[in-house]
Amino acid sequence: MKKSLLFKVVVIVFAFVGFISVANAQVTTSSLTGTIRDSKEVLPGAGIKAVHTPTGTVYGVVTNGDGRYTLGNMRVGGPYTIEISFIGYKSQKFDNVMLKLGEAFVLNVTLQDNNSTLNTVTIVGSNPNSVMNSNRNGATTSISNREIQVLPTITRSLNDLTRLTPQANGSSIGGGNYRQNNFTVDGSEFNNNFGIGGNLPANGSPISLDALEQISINVTPYDVTQGNFIGSSMNAVTRSGSNEFSGSVYNYFRNQYQQGRHVGSFDLTRGELDDKTYGVRFGGPIIKNKLFFFLNVEQQKTTRPGQQQVAATTAGTFGNNVSRPTAAALNSLSQFLQSEYGYNPGVYQGYSFSAERLNLLGRLDWNISDKHKLNIRYSQVESKDPVMVNGT
C-alpha cells in the first residue's frame, strides 16, 4: 500500500515538473504535417514513415479521419526518407527531405490506385522551403549547419549570424532592444540576465559555432509554443552523433597586420593584436541506429590594445587621448605606493588586455524506441574579458 502511494506521488511530481518544463521551453525540434488523399477523397489510415538517414531514427504515424497527419518532435536537419503507403495504392517515397528548426514541413500527397491507368500526368513544382511558401507561419529566418560553416564571422559570435534576419539592426531585432531577445540552446535559456555587457554571455559565444546544428530567428512565429520575448525568439540546437564517425580540427587566427591603418590621408599606429582560436569536434555511433555521442572543445585567447589614454607630459596639456594627470605625478604616486606599502600598481599606459574563453560540450542521443527518444547535453563556458572602469 505504501509503495503504491509513493509511486503515485513520484509520478505526479514528475508529471508536474514536466508540465512546467514544457510550458517554459522553447522549440528544439521540427515536424512533418500534411494530408493524404487519392484522386477523389482523403484516405484515413494511410501510413507515414520517416527515417532520419544519418542515425536511422524512425518516426511513424497514420492519418486521422480527415486524412491529416502530424509527426512531431523530429530531429532538425536531415536528410530524411519519407514513405507514404495505403492498402490498394502505390506507395510514394521522398528522399533528401530537410527539416528546419521550429518549422513544420508540409507534405501533401495524392496516391494512385494500383489498378488505375494514367493517360496524362501533370507535375506541379513547389519549394516548401521557399520564403514565399504560403504554408510558412510568421517571419522566420533559418540558418542551417552548412550556412553556419561557410558564412564569414570575425568574432565567431552568434550575433554575426543572427544579423542575417532582415528585421535585424545589429543585435536588435524587430525594433526591440537587444536585451529583449530570448535566446535558447536546446531549450535552455542563454540570455545575459545579469544585464552587464552584451545580449549573450561570453561576448556572444556561449556555445561554439562548430557545435551547432541549426539556428532559427523568429520575429512573429504565430506559435503558442514560442514566447517570452519582445524583439525575437532565437532558438538553436546542438549537433548530435550519427551512424558515421566524423570530426574536425580547426584553428583561426588574426593579428594587427590583418587590420587597416589608413584613414583618408592619415596613417594610424597599429596596436598589438593576437587572436587565436583552437577547436576540435568528434561524434559517431556507440550502437548504430541506437546510441550516439558528440563532443566539442574550443578555446580562444586574445591579446588586444588596452588603455588608449596617455599621461600628459606637462601640466595643462591635455585633451583627446591625453589625460590631465602628468606622467611625473603618476610615477611619483607609483613610487610612494611601492616604498610605503610594498604595492606595485603596475603601468598606467601602453599595456594590453588579455581575454580567454573555453567552451566544452558533450551530448548523448538514445533511440529507445520508435516513440521514445532521449538526449542528454552538458555544456560549459568559462570566459574572462577585462574592461576599463571608465574612459579616463
Helices and strands as residue ranges (DSSP letters): H 2-24, E 30-37, E 47-52, E 57-62, E 68-74, E 77-85, E 92-99, E 104-106, E 109-110, E 140-144, H 145-150, H 159-162, E 168-169, E 172-173, G 178-180, E 182-185, E 188-189, H 201-204, G 209-211, E 212-218, E 233-238, E 246-255, G 256-258, E 262-263, E 266-267, E 274-287, E 291-305, E 310-312, E 322-326, H 327-341, E 352-367, E 373-384
